Amino acid sequence: MVFTARFHLKRGYCCGNNCRHCPYGDEAALTAREEAERDDLRSQNG
């Protein structure tokens, strides 16, 4: 499945999965991925 840039803009944020048509750029993807990893660590550590 391929999401368009229009879909991403409508969603309003970068999901961090390095989507092919991401209008937010590579830096946004890295930031989103780092935030998701940080949240996972917090939930695991209680």
C-alpha positions in Angstrom: 0.0 0.0 0.0 1.3 3.5 -0.9 0.0 6.6 0.8 0.1 9.8 -1.2 1.6 13.1 0.0 -2.0 14.4 0.2 -2.9 11.7 2.6 0.1 12.5 4.9 -0.8 16.2 4.9 -4.4 15.4 5.7 -3.2 13.2 8.6 -1.2 16.1 9.9 2.0 14.5 11.2 4.9 12.2 10.3 4.5 8.6 11.4 8.3 7.9 11.2 8.2 5.0 8.8 10.1 6.8 6.0 7.1 6.7 3.6 7.9 7.1 0.0 5.7 10.2 -0.5 6.2 11.8 2.9 6.0 15.6 2.6 7.6 16.1 6.0 11.1 15.0 5.0 13.7 12.7 6.4 14.4 14.7 9.5 10.7 14.5 10.6 10.7 10.8 10.1 13.8 10.4 12.4 12.2 12.6 15.0 8.9 10.7 14.9 10.7 7.4 15.1 12.8 8.6 18.1 9.7 9.7 19.9 8.0 6.4 19.3 11.0 4.5 20.6 11.2 6.7 23.7 7.5 6.1 24.4 8.0 2.4 24.1 10.9 2.5 26.6 8.8 4.5 29.0 5.9 2.0 28.8 8.2 -0.9 29.3 9.9 0.6 32.3 6.7 1.5 34.0 
